[in-house]
Amino acid sequence: MSNNQVNFNRDEAEIVRPHGCGRLFNYLISYKLRACVKGVDLNNRQVLDVCCGSGIDAEFLARQGARIIGIDYDPEGIRRTTERARRLNLDIKGIVGNALALPFYDKSISVCFINDGLHHLKDPFLGMAELFRVAQDYVIISEPARSFLTRVAVRLGLSVDYEVNDDNFVYRFTRKELIREARKQGFIIFRVERFLLWHPHFPPKWFFVFENPVLFYLLQGTFLFVNFLFGRWAGNKIVFIARREAKNHHAHPVD
């Protein structure tokens, strides 16, 4: 990916992001998405990317060898997703639809994936139930976690309790809630991981200071060290992967 600063209009920037957004922004996006799929082989699987936005996650998933269906309520987001796929020649199809009533049969898609989408919904648990209903094999969820550090971030203005555009309450999940909902739907817990992560929607100018390799690797080392010390118990992000329980499936239950 290019590390040159994006100088496009907002629509074009949404289509190309994170390309051109710099070394630090690319690293943070990549760290989060690699955490989402760790341990799951997506090669040649069909993946439903729910609340796909402008396709940044869909692009990453497609590069893992998956065949992607992106769904979002916003027609502009789907237009950007399909344009991204066209430019990059990726196997991504986009449809406009409702995450609270997915237009798919039960157990019809191998993997259902959502990244920072449930907390935007008016009923996050209904949205989660829809993921479990449609998924044949895996459900992958990456969402804000309920934590002390999140409360600090809200106080500092780095995070919010209500979405600016629609005034929706930002629901933050606990490990116990996710495990409970998965087991109710007949899924085995494959992996749960918390970590510390923050990045803006677009990189601010100061992010580009870290184009300097020395500064970048110093920051990267600090980031990894802090996550090693505090991420598992104080992380503001949670990745949750569950696999549908079946005799021929071998997951790793988490108590």
Stockholm file with secondary structure:
# STOCKHOLM 1.0

chainA/1-255         MSNNQVNFNRDEAEIVRPHGCGRLFNYLISYKLRACVKGVDLNNRQVLDVCCGSGIDAEFLARQGARIIGIDYDPEGIRRTTERARRLNLDIKGIVGNALALPFYDKSISVCFINDGLHHLKDPFLGMAELFRVAQDYVIISEPARSFLTRVAVRLGLSVDYEVNDDNFVYRFTRKELIREARKQGFIIFRVERFLLWHPHFPPKWFFVFENPVLFYLLQGTFLFVNFLFGRWAGNKIVFIARREAKNHHAHPVD
#=GR chainA/1-255 SS CCCSCCCSCHHHHHHHTTTTSCHHHHHHHHHHHHHHHTTCCCTTCEEEEETCTTSHHHHHHHTTTCEEEEEESCHHHHHHHHHHHHHHTCCEEEEECCTTSCSSCTTCEEEEEEESCGGGSSSHHHHHHHHHHHEEEEEEEEEEBCCHHHHHHHHHTSSCSBCTTTCCBCCCBCHHHHHHHHHHTTEEEEEEEEECCCCCSSCCGGGGGGGSHHHHHHHHHHHHHHIIIIIHHHCSEEEEEEEECCTTCCCCCCC
#=GC SS_cons         CCCSCCCSCHHHHHHHTTTTSCHHHHHHHHHHHHHHHTTCCCTTCEEEEETCTTSHHHHHHHTTTCEEEEEESCHHHHHHHHHHHHHHTCCEEEEECCTTSCSSCTTCEEEEEEESCGGGSSSHHHHHHHHHHHEEEEEEEEEEBCCHHHHHHHHHTSSCSBCTTTCCBCCCBCHHHHHHHHHHTTEEEEEEEEECCCCCSSCCGGGGGGGSHHHHHHHHHHHHHHIIIIIHHHCSEEEEEEEECCTTCCCCCCC
//
